[in-house]
């Protein structure tokens, strides 16, 4: 009788543990929305290195989300993070599906640090190294192509 009870119990356990269907979480593709224009200059001769259409990340939500859940960005586009105070800032590439160059900019709109080729989906912290007010995210490789350097400056206007 004990064996019969064990078999019934085992049979019940096997068939009650059915597999759940996996639920897929889908996110809407976020489209680029031009909110302004940004120019990057070389000091001394004020030569124009690049002009970008930009989106702004100013609210806490925009700052937290950044370029997450996007599949790509055009080379003439970027995202400018504007922080309320000058401070050390760190970024990561969680849920960011394409590589970026991350350009850290001080309160005088001068480039102070460039972190090149941040890899998609990498959750490793990327630090500004020094206190900054702005951060510009652009496609990986563009800082090299434009030969950006510490000391170059930016100017931007909102649309």
Backbone as a chain_set.jsonl record, in Angstrom:
{"seq": "XXXXXXXXXXXXXXXXXXXXXXXXXXXXXXXXXXXXXXXXXXXXXXXXXXXXXXXXXXXXXXXXXXXXXXXXXXXXXXXXXXXXXXXXXXXXXXXXXXXXXXXXXXXXXXXXXXXXXXXXXXXXXXXXXXXXXXXXXXXXXXXXXXXXXXXXXXXXXXX", "coords": {"N": [[0.82, -1.185, 0.0], [1.956, 1.159, 0.727], [3.821, 1.609, -1.333], [2.089, 2.061, -3.478], [0.901, 4.455, -2.688], [3.156, 6.14, -2.721], [3.733, 6.072, -5.471], [1.46, 7.303, -6.544], [1.72, 9.829, -5.407], [4.167, 10.669, -6.538], [3.459, 10.604, -9.261], [1.515, 12.639, -9.252], [3.086, 14.862, -8.544], [4.863, 15.072, -10.744], [3.153, 15.663, -12.916], [1.91, 17.955, -12.027], [3.75, 19.925, -12.108], [3.903, 21.581, -14.45], [5.313, 23.24, -17.282], [5.633, 26.733, -17.347], [4.525, 29.128, -19.657], [6.864, 31.227, -21.202], [6.974, 34.665, -20.645], [7.299, 37.344, -22.764], [8.815, 40.406, -22.568], [8.083, 43.298, -24.122], [9.388, 46.245, -25.501], [8.647, 49.488, -26.647], [10.05, 50.854, -29.595], [12.131, 53.602, -29.342], [11.986, 56.644, -30.871], [14.219, 59.025, -32.35], [14.087, 62.397, -31.384], [14.518, 65.505, -32.414], [15.646, 68.103, -30.437], [17.271, 70.198, -30.292], [20.387, 71.796, -31.266], [23.857, 71.13, -31.475], [27.194, 72.269, -31.355], [30.612, 71.511, -31.83], [33.72, 72.811, -31.014], [37.172, 73.636, -31.732], [39.491, 74.991, -29.524], [41.239, 78.141, -29.725], [41.608, 78.406, -32.693], [38.948, 78.326, -33.172], [37.786, 76.415, -34.874], [35.217, 74.554, -36.405], [34.347, 71.405, -35.395], [32.289, 69.521, -35.399], [28.756, 69.218, -35.967], [25.715, 68.581, -34.433], [22.402, 67.172, -34.31], [20.444, 67.191, -31.468], [19.047, 65.472, -28.637], [17.73, 66.233, -25.445], [18.543, 65.288, -22.138], [17.201, 65.919, -19.284], [15.366, 65.718, -17.149], [14.857, 63.601, -14.256], [13.916, 61.058, -15.033], [14.538, 61.046, -17.83], [17.302, 61.248, -17.651], [17.936, 58.886, -16.311], [17.106, 56.99, -18.196], [18.209, 57.68, -20.743], [19.742, 56.658, -23.713], [18.659, 54.148, -23.78], [16.942, 51.201, -24.947], [16.949, 51.704, -27.66], [17.788, 51.023, -31.023], [19.697, 52.099, -32.648], [21.498, 55.078, -33.706], [21.785, 57.974, -35.68], [24.802, 59.271, -37.216], [24.864, 62.028, -37.092], [23.537, 62.694, -34.848], [22.913, 63.037, -31.303], [22.859, 62.715, -27.685], [22.395, 65.002, -25.133], [23.125, 65.31, -21.826], [22.066, 67.219, -19.178], [22.965, 68.312, -16.133], [21.766, 69.383, -12.917], [23.671, 70.285, -11.093], [27.231, 70.691, -10.763], [29.122, 67.809, -10.629], [30.586, 64.58, -9.843], [29.902, 62.083, -12.187], [28.543, 58.958, -13.196], [28.087, 56.528, -15.727], [26.383, 53.791, -17.368], [25.917, 51.053, -19.669], [23.581, 49.622, -19.644], [20.825, 48.09, -21.125], [21.303, 49.493, -23.456], [21.716, 49.356, -26.807], [23.711, 49.742, -28.717], [27.127, 50.677, -29.44], [28.807, 53.423, -27.778], [30.478, 56.633, -27.651], [31.342, 58.464, -24.867], [31.204, 61.656, -23.786], [32.467, 63.809, -21.481], [31.748, 66.903, -19.97], [32.621, 70.063, -18.664], [31.366, 72.756, -16.476], [31.969, 75.044, -17.892], [31.562, 74.393, -20.446], [33.573, 72.908, -21.649], [35.34, 70.129, -22.919], [36.306, 67.544, -20.778], [36.847, 64.865, -20.289], [36.951, 61.869, -22.195], [35.327, 58.949, -22.839], [35.821, 56.274, -24.735], [34.144, 54.074, -27.022], [32.144, 52.615, -25.461], [30.624, 49.637, -24.606], [27.736, 47.838, -25.846], [25.076, 46.962, -23.633], [26.689, 46.581, -21.409], [27.191, 46.649, -17.989], [29.116, 47.819, -16.496], [30.54, 50.457, -14.618], [31.06, 53.723, -15.888], [33.02, 56.347, -15.39], [33.038, 59.923, -14.945], [35.425, 60.904, -14.112], [36.302, 63.468, -13.315], [34.553, 66.272, -11.788], [31.547, 67.19, -13.527], [29.199, 69.011, -15.609], [27.757, 68.496, -17.89], [27.029, 65.801, -20.179], [27.754, 64.217, -23.165], [26.47, 61.918, -25.39], [27.479, 60.032, -28.107], [27.671, 58.227, -31.228], [29.861, 55.415, -31.149], [33.262, 55.8, -32.044], [33.059, 58.241, -33.297], [34.256, 60.306, -31.805], [36.906, 59.83, -32.253], [37.002, 60.01, -35.07], [36.329, 62.716, -35.422], [38.412, 63.774, -34.116], [38.317, 64.637, -31.427], [39.331, 66.357, -28.482], [40.477, 66.728, -25.106], [39.643, 69.816, -23.76], [38.49, 70.887, -26.04], [35.51, 72.662, -27.009], [31.936, 73.065, -26.48], [28.842, 74.296, -27.839], [25.403, 74.903, -27.555], [21.988, 75.014, -28.681], [18.544, 75.173, -27.886], [15.728, 73.913, -29.643]], "CA": [[0.0, 0.0, 0.0], [2.849, 2.313, 0.812], [4.359, 1.805, -2.676], [1.026, 2.642, -4.308], [0.778, 5.852, -2.258], [4.348, 6.846, -3.236], [3.589, 6.2, -6.921], [0.426, 8.319, -6.788], [2.318, 11.11, -5.029], [5.158, 10.972, -7.567], [2.696, 10.891, -10.47], [0.901, 13.958, -9.051], [4.127, 15.879, -8.573], [5.385, 15.197, -12.101], [2.196, 16.306, -13.806], [1.489, 19.265, -11.528], [4.851, 20.856, -12.362], [3.966, 21.855, -15.881], [6.11, 24.413, -17.632], [4.918, 27.971, -17.63], [4.943, 29.793, -20.894], [7.689, 32.402, -20.921], [6.386, 35.914, -21.105], [8.293, 38.215, -23.376], [8.556, 41.813, -22.305], [8.408, 44.078, -25.308], [9.442, 47.685, -25.306], [8.465, 50.246, -27.871], [11.252, 51.495, -30.103], [12.096, 55.031, -29.079], [12.48, 57.376, -32.031], [14.958, 60.246, -32.074], [13.295, 63.619, -31.505], [15.433, 66.647, -32.358], [15.236, 69.155, -29.505], [18.241, 71.282, -30.365], [21.576, 71.608, -32.098], [25.093, 71.269, -30.706], [28.408, 72.443, -32.152], [31.856, 71.241, -31.109], [34.766, 73.686, -31.541], [38.552, 73.531, -31.27], [39.901, 76.303, -28.995], [42.353, 78.778, -30.434], [41.183, 78.867, -34.015], [37.486, 78.183, -33.205], [37.341, 75.603, -36.007], [34.057, 73.715, -36.136], [34.675, 69.989, -35.548], [31.081, 68.742, -35.653], [27.434, 69.761, -35.646], [24.804, 67.466, -34.139], [21.042, 67.317, -33.813], [20.5, 66.55, -30.156], [17.961, 65.334, -27.676], [18.187, 66.601, -24.111], [18.172, 64.487, -20.972], [17.245, 66.885, -18.18], [14.6, 65.24, -16.006], [15.421, 62.394, -13.643], [13.576, 59.91, -15.883], [15.332, 61.12, -19.06], [18.685, 60.973, -17.278], [18.036, 57.459, -15.981], [16.844, 56.175, -19.385], [19.179, 58.013, -21.784], [19.544, 56.042, -25.026], [18.204, 52.761, -23.624], [15.844, 50.664, -25.75], [17.048, 52.153, -29.042], [18.649, 50.101, -31.763], [20.782, 52.83, -33.3], [21.39, 56.524, -33.767], [22.534, 58.487, -36.831], [26.068, 59.911, -36.842], [24.665, 63.464, -36.859], [22.651, 62.805, -33.692], [23.492, 62.754, -30.002], [22.042, 63.057, -26.527], [23.102, 65.846, -24.174], [22.629, 65.257, -20.452], [22.335, 68.468, -18.465], [22.741, 68.067, -14.714], [21.518, 70.633, -12.18], [24.871, 70.701, -10.366], [28.514, 70.108, -11.158], [29.416, 66.683, -9.741], [31.075, 63.36, -10.484], [28.789, 61.304, -12.734], [28.888, 57.666, -13.786], [27.116, 55.997, -16.67], [26.573, 52.418, -17.785], [25.282, 50.773, -20.954], [22.453, 48.712, -19.455], [19.728, 48.242, -22.084], [21.717, 50.319, -24.59], [21.979, 48.289, -27.771], [24.767, 50.063, -29.681], [28.273, 51.272, -28.737], [28.825, 54.885, -27.685], [31.533, 57.433, -27.04], [30.717, 59.293, -23.835], [32.033, 62.853, -23.675], [32.166, 64.516, -20.241], [31.953, 68.324, -20.236], [32.512, 70.833, -17.426], [30.394, 73.856, -16.43], [32.365, 76.051, -18.881], [31.295, 73.738, -21.724], [34.843, 72.375, -22.167], [35.481, 68.68, -22.776], [37.303, 67.219, -19.757], [37.134, 63.432, -20.358], [36.252, 61.137, -23.255], [35.357, 57.495, -22.69], [35.541, 55.779, -26.083], [33.683, 52.725, -27.343], [31.399, 51.924, -24.406], [30.011, 48.49, -25.281], [26.316, 47.594, -25.587], [24.564, 46.124, -22.547], [27.695, 46.447, -20.358], [26.746, 47.348, -16.786], [30.287, 48.355, -15.805], [30.45, 51.898, -14.412], [31.939, 54.587, -16.677], [33.08, 57.557, -14.574], [33.487, 61.19, -15.537], [36.769, 61.08, -13.553], [36.294, 64.787, -12.668], [33.186, 66.807, -11.747], [31.041, 67.712, -14.798], [27.821, 69.543, -15.668], [27.141, 67.952, -19.092], [27.568, 64.585, -20.786], [27.285, 64.04, -24.534], [26.601, 60.564, -25.923], [27.512, 59.969, -29.568], [28.044, 56.896, -31.715], [31.258, 55.026, -30.949], [34.151, 56.07, -33.167], [32.965, 59.621, -33.775], [35.233, 61.171, -31.126], [38.161, 59.595, -32.978], [36.836, 60.556, -36.422], [36.349, 64.182, -35.335], [39.638, 64.091, -33.385], [37.982, 65.402, -30.22], [40.381, 66.396, -27.474], [40.214, 67.455, -23.869], [39.839, 71.244, -24.003], [37.557, 71.342, -27.065], [34.313, 73.225, -26.348], [30.636, 72.873, -27.11], [27.799, 75.315, -27.712], [24.154, 74.281, -27.989], [20.743, 75.8, -28.623], [17.323, 74.379, -27.895], [14.82, 74.271, -30.751]], "C": [[0.867, 1.252, 0.0], [3.441, 2.632, -0.561], [3.337, 2.453, -3.597], [0.877, 4.124, -3.975], [1.948, 6.684, -2.796], [4.243, 7.06, -4.735], [2.563, 7.275, -7.267], [0.982, 9.71, -6.487], [3.325, 11.562, -6.087], [4.468, 11.36, -8.878], [2.082, 12.292, -10.38], [1.923, 15.081, -9.122], [4.641, 16.135, -9.987], [4.424, 15.981, -12.979], [1.678, 17.646, -13.289], [2.561, 20.324, -11.766], [4.968, 21.135, -13.851], [4.734, 23.157, -16.121], [5.223, 25.604, -17.89], [5.422, 28.538, -18.946], [5.746, 31.033, -20.517], [6.994, 33.635, -21.459], [7.502, 36.812, -21.605], [7.888, 39.657, -23.112], [9.003, 42.597, -23.525], [8.413, 45.55, -24.945], [9.272, 48.356, -26.654], [9.799, 50.842, -28.293], [11.1, 52.994, -29.897], [12.724, 55.735, -30.272], [13.214, 58.633, -31.581], [14.04, 61.441, -32.295], [14.236, 64.805, -31.33], [14.855, 67.731, -31.459], [16.192, 70.339, -29.525], [19.39, 70.925, -31.28], [22.807, 71.902, -31.255], [26.267, 71.365, -31.671], [29.61, 72.155, -31.257], [32.968, 72.014, -31.812], [36.13, 73.329, -30.984], [38.964, 74.91, -30.751], [41.082, 76.858, -29.791], [41.906, 79.317, -31.767], [39.664, 78.783, -34.198], [36.988, 77.389, -34.413], [36.211, 74.679, -35.559], [34.424, 72.261, -36.419], [33.46, 69.148, -35.922], [29.843, 69.543, -35.292], [26.486, 68.579, -35.497], [23.389, 67.958, -33.881], [21.04, 66.585, -32.479], [19.135, 66.463, -29.49], [18.552, 65.713, -26.327], [17.697, 65.598, -23.084], [18.332, 65.418, -19.772], [16.485, 66.41, -16.952], [15.265, 63.988, -15.444], [15.142, 61.167, -14.51], [14.422, 59.902, -17.157], [16.792, 60.779, -18.78], [18.888, 59.488, -16.985], [17.93, 56.588, -17.235], [17.847, 56.436, -20.5], [18.823, 57.399, -23.125], [19.139, 54.568, -24.942], [17.064, 52.464, -24.591], [15.816, 51.22, -27.18], [18.01, 51.219, -29.752], [19.817, 50.807, -32.423], [20.531, 54.325, -33.2], [22.219, 56.964, -34.973], [23.804, 59.192, -36.348], [25.929, 61.418, -36.601], [23.72, 63.716, -35.684], [23.41, 62.495, -32.408], [22.501, 63.07, -28.906], [22.905, 63.846, -25.558], [22.393, 65.774, -22.829], [23.03, 66.57, -19.785], [21.966, 68.245, -17.003], [22.561, 69.387, -13.973], [22.758, 71.177, -11.474], [26.113, 70.045, -10.963], [28.847, 69.021, -10.14], [30.068, 65.57, -10.549], [29.838, 62.598, -10.982], [29.332, 60.013, -13.338], [27.739, 57.201, -14.655], [27.367, 54.504, -16.836], [25.727, 52.191, -19.026], [24.117, 49.783, -20.849], [21.329, 49.072, -20.432], [20.034, 49.192, -23.243], [22.302, 49.36, -25.626], [23.057, 48.592, -28.801], [25.889, 50.799, -28.95], [28.277, 52.799, -28.827], [30.192, 55.403, -27.277], [30.82, 58.362, -26.07], [31.677, 60.437, -23.526], [31.571, 63.641, -22.449], [32.623, 65.967, -20.372], [31.731, 69.117, -18.945], [31.509, 71.986, -17.546], [30.723, 74.981, -17.406], [32.204, 75.532, -20.311], [32.578, 73.307, -22.442], [34.872, 70.865, -21.92], [36.61, 68.388, -21.785], [37.703, 65.739, -19.763], [36.352, 62.834, -21.52], [36.436, 59.646, -22.993], [34.903, 56.905, -24.023], [35.029, 54.346, -26.083], [33.073, 51.967, -26.158], [30.536, 50.859, -25.085], [28.553, 48.266, -24.876], [26.094, 46.636, -24.429], [25.543, 45.916, -21.392], [27.263, 47.276, -19.146], [27.909, 47.874, -15.949], [30.175, 49.888, -15.743], [31.495, 52.649, -15.241], [31.913, 55.957, -16.011], [33.527, 58.77, -15.371], [34.92, 61.525, -15.124], [36.901, 62.415, -12.799], [34.852, 65.289, -12.628], [32.795, 67.457, -13.089], [29.614, 68.231, -14.639], [27.043, 68.897, -16.814], [27.801, 66.629, -19.487], [26.93, 64.463, -22.162], [27.526, 62.594, -24.95], [26.474, 60.621, -27.436], [27.882, 58.551, -29.979], [29.535, 56.645, -31.509], [32.054, 55.288, -32.229], [34.124, 57.511, -33.636], [33.963, 60.548, -33.085], [36.601, 61.045, -31.796], [38.101, 60.222, -34.374], [36.939, 62.085, -36.422], [37.597, 64.696, -34.627], [39.362, 64.996, -32.18], [39.104, 65.27, -29.21], [39.859, 67.06, -26.211], [40.548, 68.913, -24.147], [38.979, 71.772, -25.137], [36.283, 71.815, -26.356], [33.051, 72.948, -27.157], [29.811, 74.149, -26.967], [26.526, 74.654, -28.22], [23.02, 75.282, -27.888], [19.58, 74.822, -28.615], [16.427, 74.87, -29.016], [13.584, 74.957, -30.24]], "O": [[0.55, 2.257, -0.637], [3.554, 3.804, -0.922], [3.689, 3.307, -4.411], [0.742, 4.954, -4.874], [1.749, 7.802, -3.271], [4.624, 8.12, -5.231], [2.778, 8.067, -8.184], [0.736, 10.657, -7.234], [3.323, 12.727, -6.483], [4.855, 12.334, -9.523], [2.133, 13.047, -11.35], [1.653, 16.135, -9.698], [4.832, 17.286, -10.381], [4.847, 16.874, -13.713], [1.066, 18.399, -14.047], [2.283, 21.515, -11.632], [6.031, 20.94, -14.44], [4.784, 24.042, -15.267], [4.195, 25.505, -18.561], [6.6, 28.43, -19.283], [5.359, 31.791, -19.627], [6.492, 33.646, -22.583], [8.517, 37.004, -20.936], [6.764, 40.067, -23.398], [10.173, 42.556, -23.906], [7.568, 46.033, -24.192], [9.712, 47.834, -27.679], [10.584, 51.282, -27.453], [10.071, 53.58, -30.235], [13.865, 55.452, -30.637], [12.874, 59.231, -30.559], [13.301, 61.49, -33.279], [14.698, 65.077, -30.222], [13.744, 68.217, -31.673], [15.96, 71.353, -28.866], [19.377, 69.905, -31.97], [22.801, 72.809, -30.423], [26.332, 70.647, -32.668], [29.621, 72.511, -30.079], [33.151, 71.903, -33.025], [36.234, 72.78, -29.887], [38.805, 75.902, -31.462], [41.817, 76.115, -30.442], [41.83, 80.529, -31.965], [39.15, 79.129, -35.261], [35.898, 77.651, -34.921], [36.253, 74.101, -34.472], [34.774, 71.916, -37.548], [33.578, 68.178, -36.671], [29.876, 70.424, -34.432], [26.462, 67.682, -36.341], [23.192, 69.028, -33.305], [21.574, 65.481, -32.373], [18.224, 67.252, -29.743], [19.747, 65.531, -26.098], [16.566, 65.118, -23.16], [19.443, 65.671, -19.306], [16.911, 66.67, -15.827], [16.132, 63.393, -16.085], [16.023, 60.33, -14.702], [14.967, 58.862, -17.526], [17.44, 60.102, -19.578], [19.902, 58.907, -17.373], [18.594, 55.556, -17.325], [18.296, 55.489, -21.146], [17.715, 57.6, -23.623], [19.263, 53.83, -25.919], [16.323, 53.359, -24.998], [14.771, 51.205, -27.831], [18.938, 50.689, -29.142], [20.827, 50.173, -32.728], [19.507, 54.776, -32.688], [23.261, 56.369, -35.25], [23.87, 59.652, -35.208], [26.796, 62.02, -35.967], [23.172, 64.809, -35.54], [24.416, 61.786, -32.421], [21.432, 63.625, -29.162], [24.005, 63.422, -25.202], [21.22, 66.128, -22.706], [24.193, 66.973, -19.827], [20.802, 68.017, -16.675], [23.142, 70.4, -14.362], [22.884, 72.386, -11.279], [26.041, 68.984, -11.582], [28.854, 69.274, -8.935], [30.097, 65.612, -11.779], [28.844, 62.489, -10.264], [30.422, 59.98, -13.908], [26.57, 57.449, -14.357], [28.438, 54.008, -16.486], [24.914, 53.039, -19.392], [23.717, 49.18, -21.845], [20.939, 50.235, -20.539], [19.12, 49.643, -23.933], [23.264, 48.643, -25.349], [23.298, 47.77, -29.685], [25.637, 51.473, -27.951], [27.818, 53.385, -29.807], [30.969, 54.696, -26.635], [29.81, 58.975, -26.415], [32.801, 60.224, -23.07], [30.425, 64.086, -22.386], [33.736, 66.237, -20.825], [30.768, 68.872, -18.22], [30.882, 72.167, -18.59], [29.852, 75.792, -17.722], [32.659, 76.164, -21.265], [32.66, 73.337, -23.67], [34.479, 70.389, -20.855], [37.719, 68.905, -21.92], [38.786, 65.394, -19.29], [35.225, 63.246, -21.796], [37.56, 59.147, -22.933], [33.736, 57.025, -24.395], [35.427, 53.522, -25.259], [33.439, 50.823, -25.887], [29.805, 51.156, -26.03], [28.178, 48.475, -23.722], [26.808, 45.648, -24.26], [25.251, 45.142, -20.48], [26.999, 48.471, -19.271], [27.71, 48.324, -14.821], [29.762, 50.526, -16.712], [32.662, 52.26, -15.289], [30.898, 56.652, -16.06], [34.286, 58.663, -16.334], [35.555, 62.369, -15.756], [37.55, 62.47, -11.754], [34.009, 64.78, -13.367], [33.589, 68.169, -13.703], [28.925, 67.927, -13.665], [25.823, 68.758, -16.737], [28.965, 66.375, -19.174], [25.714, 64.59, -22.306], [28.651, 62.1, -24.872], [25.517, 61.17, -27.982], [28.355, 57.766, -29.157], [30.36, 57.544, -31.673], [31.584, 55.032, -33.338], [35.056, 57.964, -34.3], [34.468, 61.48, -33.711], [37.353, 62.014, -31.894], [39.045, 60.886, -34.801], [37.558, 62.673, -37.308], [37.818, 65.904, -34.545], [40.066, 65.978, -31.943], [39.742, 64.224, -29.092], [38.917, 67.853, -26.251], [41.603, 69.219, -24.702], [38.747, 72.979, -25.214], [36.015, 71.408, -25.226], [33.102, 72.64, -28.348], [30.058, 74.97, -26.083], [26.561, 73.922, -29.209], [23.074, 76.251, -27.13], [19.63, 73.774, -29.259], [16.364, 76.064, -29.308], [12.713, 75.327, -31.026]]}, "num_chains": 1, "name": "protein.A"}
